[in-house]
Amino acid sequence: MATCANHPIKMATVRCKTCNKPLCNECKMITDDGIFCSEECHAKTKHFMEKTNSSGAVVEHRTKFITKRTVYSFIVLLAVAAGTAMWFRSTQGVESFSDFKGMVAKWWDARYLFF
């Protein structure tokens, strides 16, 4: 067991809820929110608890669901899909989705030749 952060001679019995500092019975500050080493740690925890609701989720969250990263990812995905479609059209002669399905079916039937 660790020794108290303030009294190196005494054994620690608990740890501060905020900073995890080991504390002896003389140094611990017991509150309704938990055990703390100082008022500062108690205030930090109280501030955090006020920012969260009962389920533990942070109340101050982003209001926008779609972020720039999501939009950029979607644009990149569309560009890759368009590039792939252009490649199939120019190299494989695929003009429509049914042509593509037929080509994939031929590849699927030929898979046993490779394995």
C-alpha positions in Angstrom: 0.0 0.0 0.0 1.2 3.5 -0.7 2.0 6.2 1.8 0.1 9.4 2.2 1.2 12.2 -0.2 1.2 14.7 2.7 2.4 12.5 5.5 5.1 10.0 4.2 5.2 8.2 7.6 1.5 7.3 7.5 -0.1 4.6 5.3 -2.7 5.8 2.7 -6.2 4.4 3.1 -7.9 6.0 0.2 -7.2 8.0 -3.0 -8.5 11.3 -4.2 -11.3 10.9 -6.7 -9.9 13.5 -9.0 -6.1 13.3 -9.0 -5.8 9.8 -7.5 -3.3 11.0 -4.9 -2.9 8.6 -1.9 -4.3 10.0 1.3 -4.4 9.0 5.0 -7.4 9.3 7.2 -6.2 12.7 8.5 -5.9 14.2 5.0 -9.0 12.9 3.3 -11.9 15.3 2.7 -15.2 13.5 2.6 -18.0 15.1 0.6 -21.3 13.9 -0.9 -19.5 13.7 -4.3 -16.7 11.4 -3.0 -13.3 11.7 -1.2 -10.9 14.4 -2.3 -7.5 15.7 -1.3 -8.4 19.4 -1.6 -11.2 21.9 -2.4 -9.6 22.4 -5.8 -10.0 18.7 -6.7 -13.6 18.7 -5.3 -14.4 21.8 -7.5 -13.0 20.1 -10.6 -15.1 17.0 -10.1 -18.2 19.1 -9.2 -17.7 21.2 -12.4 -17.4 18.0 -14.5 -20.5 16.5 -12.9 -22.5 19.7 -13.7 -21.5 19.4 -17.3 -22.8 15.8 -17.6 -26.3 14.6 -17.3 -27.5 11.6 -15.3 -26.6 9.1 -18.0 -23.0 10.3 -18.0 -23.1 11.8 -21.5 -21.6 15.3 -21.9 -24.4 17.9 -22.3 -22.2 20.3 -24.1 -21.8 18.4 -27.4 -21.7 19.2 -31.0 -25.0 20.3 -32.4 -24.2 19.4 -36.0 -24.4 15.7 -36.9 -22.7 16.0 -40.2 -19.1 17.3 -39.8 -16.6 18.4 -42.4 -14.8 15.1 -42.1 -18.0 13.2 -43.0 -18.7 15.4 -46.0 -15.0 15.0 -47.2 -15.2 11.3 -46.8 -18.4 11.1 -48.8 -16.8 13.2 -51.6 -13.8 10.9 -51.7 -16.0 7.8 -51.8 -17.9 9.3 -54.7 -14.7 10.1 -56.5 -13.4 6.6 -56.0 -16.7 5.0 -57.2 -16.7 7.3 -60.3 -13.1 6.4 -61.1 -13.7 2.7 -60.7 -16.8 3.0 -63.0 -14.7 4.8 -65.6 -12.0 2.2 -65.4 -14.4 -0.6 -65.9 -16.0 1.2 -68.8 -12.7 1.9 -70.6 -10.9 -1.4 -69.9 -13.6 -4.0 -69.6 -16.3 -2.6 -71.9 -18.9 -2.3 -69.2 -21.6 0.1 -70.3 -24.4 -0.7 -67.8 -25.0 -2.4 -64.5 -26.3 -5.5 -66.2 -23.0 -5.7 -68.1 -21.1 -5.4 -64.8 -23.2 -8.2 -63.2 -22.5 -10.4 -66.2 -18.8 -9.8 -65.9 -18.8 -10.5 -62.2 -20.7 -13.7 -62.8 -18.1 -14.9 -65.3 -15.3 -14.1 -62.8 -17.2 -15.9 -60.1 -17.6 -19.0 -62.3 -13.9 -18.9 -63.1 -12.8 -18.7 -59.5 -12.3 -22.4 -59.3 -9.7 -22.2 -62.1 -7.4 -20.2 -59.8 -7.7 -22.1 -56.5 
